[in-house]
């Protein structure tokens, strides 16, 4: 039975039309921009503004709360977004990524959803370093709502994550695992010695 499933997956991949990473990044950006516009126009007006938060960034740096998982394609989009910074600044960010993986004992195997961490992409005084260009879907959906009825439905997040996963498969040819954001960034760190 397992063999038949593997064989079926193999033939599906043979028949799948693959996209270049560049084309996929363009499509990913469009998916996220549309999602961000929807959340900002329909749901965020009912949420507290991040600018009024007494501890700005606390939702991003709360190591007991953050558990954002992303695909390989999203990690590449984040890496590309970070290229607008100087090489020295990028190295600093990727060192922070490595420190986060080590500090919170994040892995690419096992139940990765039980681990939480402080996001290495949040910087005090600046905020999210990829807010406009490559912010992950769970982060786009998150805001501080006083009334539960004002929250965006979970189905919106799931729908967008499914679109991204499909795009990820069309780019890399197999079902790459969703991993904690710092783990994927460490895997594609441009400064790692190969």
C-alpha positions as CSV (number, residue, x, y, z in Angstrom):
1,X,0.0,0.0,0.0
2,X,2.8,2.4,0.9
3,X,4.6,1.5,-2.3
4,X,1.5,2.4,-4.4
5,X,1.2,5.7,-2.6
6,X,4.9,6.5,-3.3
7,X,4.4,5.4,-7.0
8,X,1.4,7.6,-7.3
9,X,3.2,10.6,-5.8
10,X,6.1,10.0,-8.2
11,X,3.8,10.0,-11.3
12,X,2.0,13.1,-10.0
13,X,5.3,14.9,-9.8
14,X,6.3,13.8,-13.3
15,X,3.0,15.3,-14.7
16,X,3.2,18.5,-12.6
17,X,4.2,21.6,-14.4
18,X,7.0,23.2,-12.4
19,X,7.5,26.9,-11.9
20,X,10.8,28.7,-11.6
21,X,11.6,30.0,-8.1
22,X,11.5,33.5,-9.5
23,X,8.0,33.0,-10.9
24,X,6.8,31.4,-7.7
25,X,8.2,34.3,-5.6
26,X,6.2,36.7,-7.8
27,X,3.0,34.6,-7.3
28,X,3.7,34.3,-3.6
29,X,4.0,38.0,-3.2
30,X,0.6,38.5,-5.0
31,X,-1.1,35.9,-2.7
32,X,0.3,37.6,0.4
33,X,-0.5,41.1,-0.8
34,X,-4.1,40.2,-1.5
35,X,-4.4,38.4,1.9
36,X,-2.8,41.4,3.7
37,X,-5.2,43.8,2.0
38,X,-8.2,41.7,3.0
39,X,-7.1,41.4,6.6
40,X,-6.2,45.2,6.8
41,X,-9.5,46.3,5.3
42,X,-12.0,43.9,6.8
43,X,-10.6,42.8,10.2
44,X,-7.8,45.1,11.5
45,X,-10.0,48.2,11.9
46,X,-11.7,46.3,14.8
47,X,-8.3,45.5,16.4
48,X,-6.0,47.6,18.6
49,X,-3.3,49.4,16.7
50,X,0.2,48.0,17.3
51,X,1.3,51.6,17.7
52,X,-0.8,51.9,20.9
53,X,0.6,48.7,22.5
54,X,2.5,49.4,25.7
55,X,5.1,46.7,24.8
56,X,5.3,46.9,21.0
57,X,6.4,43.6,19.5
58,X,5.5,41.6,22.6
59,X,3.4,39.2,20.4
60,X,6.4,38.7,18.1
61,X,9.0,38.2,20.9
62,X,6.9,36.2,23.4
63,X,8.8,32.9,23.4
64,X,5.8,31.2,25.0
65,X,3.5,32.2,22.2
66,X,5.3,32.3,18.8
67,X,5.2,29.2,16.7
68,X,5.2,30.3,13.1
69,X,5.8,27.6,10.6
70,X,6.6,28.4,7.0
71,X,7.5,26.7,3.7
72,X,10.8,26.7,1.9
73,X,9.4,29.2,-0.6
74,X,8.5,31.6,2.1
75,X,11.9,31.3,3.6
76,X,13.4,32.2,0.3
77,X,11.1,35.2,0.1
78,X,12.2,36.3,3.5
79,X,15.9,35.9,2.6
80,X,15.4,37.9,-0.6
81,X,13.6,40.6,1.4
82,X,16.5,40.9,3.8
83,X,18.9,41.6,0.9
84,X,17.9,45.2,1.0
85,X,20.0,45.5,4.1
86,X,23.8,45.8,4.1
87,X,25.7,42.5,4.2
88,X,26.8,43.3,7.8
89,X,23.2,43.7,8.8
90,X,22.1,40.5,7.1
91,X,24.9,38.6,8.8
92,X,23.6,40.0,12.2
93,X,20.1,38.9,11.4
94,X,21.2,35.4,10.3
95,X,23.3,35.1,13.5
96,X,20.2,35.9,15.5
97,X,18.3,33.2,13.5
98,X,21.0,30.6,14.4
99,X,20.9,31.7,18.1
100,X,17.1,31.3,18.1
101,X,17.4,27.8,16.7
102,X,19.9,26.9,19.4
103,X,18.3,28.7,22.3
104,X,14.9,27.2,21.8
105,X,16.2,23.8,20.6
106,X,14.3,24.0,17.3
107,X,14.5,21.0,15.0
108,X,13.4,20.0,11.5
109,X,12.1,16.7,12.7
110,X,9.7,15.4,15.3
111,X,6.7,17.4,16.4
112,X,7.9,20.9,15.6
113,X,4.6,22.4,16.5
114,X,5.2,21.9,20.3
115,X,8.2,24.3,20.4
116,X,7.8,28.1,20.6
117,X,10.3,30.9,20.1
118,X,10.9,34.6,20.0
119,X,10.9,35.7,16.3
120,X,14.4,36.7,15.2
121,X,12.9,39.0,12.5
122,X,11.6,41.5,15.0
123,X,13.8,44.4,15.9
124,X,13.0,46.9,18.6
125,X,12.5,50.4,17.2
126,X,12.0,49.0,13.7
127,X,9.4,46.2,14.1
128,X,9.1,43.3,11.7
129,X,12.0,43.4,9.2
130,X,9.8,41.7,6.5
131,X,6.5,43.3,7.3
132,X,5.7,44.6,3.8
133,X,7.6,42.1,1.6
134,X,7.5,38.7,3.1
135,X,5.5,38.5,6.3
136,X,4.3,34.9,7.1
137,X,0.5,34.2,6.9
138,X,0.0,33.6,10.6
139,X,1.6,37.0,11.3
140,X,-0.6,38.7,8.8
141,X,-3.6,37.3,10.4
142,X,-2.6,38.1,14.0
143,X,-3.7,41.3,15.7
144,X,-5.1,42.2,19.2
145,X,-8.9,41.9,19.1
146,X,-11.0,42.7,22.1
147,X,-14.0,40.7,20.8
148,X,-13.6,37.1,19.6
149,X,-16.3,37.7,17.0
150,X,-14.1,40.3,15.3
151,X,-11.2,37.8,14.7
152,X,-10.6,36.7,11.1
153,X,-11.9,33.1,10.6
154,X,-9.2,30.4,10.8
155,X,-10.4,29.2,7.4
156,X,-8.8,32.3,5.8
157,X,-5.4,31.4,7.1
158,X,-5.8,27.8,6.1
159,X,-6.9,28.7,2.6
160,X,-3.9,30.9,2.1
161,X,-1.5,28.4,3.6
162,X,-2.9,25.8,1.2
163,X,-2.3,28.1,-1.8
164,X,1.3,28.7,-0.6
165,X,1.9,24.9,-0.1
166,X,0.6,24.2,-3.6
167,X,2.9,26.9,-5.0
168,X,5.8,25.5,-2.9
169,X,5.2,22.0,-4.4
170,X,5.1,23.4,-8.0
171,X,8.5,25.1,-7.3
172,X,10.5,22.4,-5.5
173,X,8.8,19.2,-6.8
174,X,8.0,17.6,-3.5
175,X,6.1,18.2,-0.3
176,X,8.6,20.1,1.7
177,X,7.8,20.1,5.4
178,X,6.4,23.1,7.1
179,X,9.1,24.1,9.7
180,X,9.5,26.8,12.3
181,X,10.5,30.0,10.7
182,X,14.0,30.1,12.2
183,X,14.8,26.5,11.1
184,X,14.0,27.2,7.5
185,X,16.0,30.5,7.6
186,X,18.9,28.6,9.0
187,X,18.7,26.0,6.2
188,X,18.9,28.7,3.5
189,X,21.2,31.1,5.3
190,X,23.4,32.6,2.5
191,X,26.3,33.0,4.9
192,X,26.5,29.3,5.9
193,X,29.7,27.7,4.7
194,X,28.6,24.9,2.4
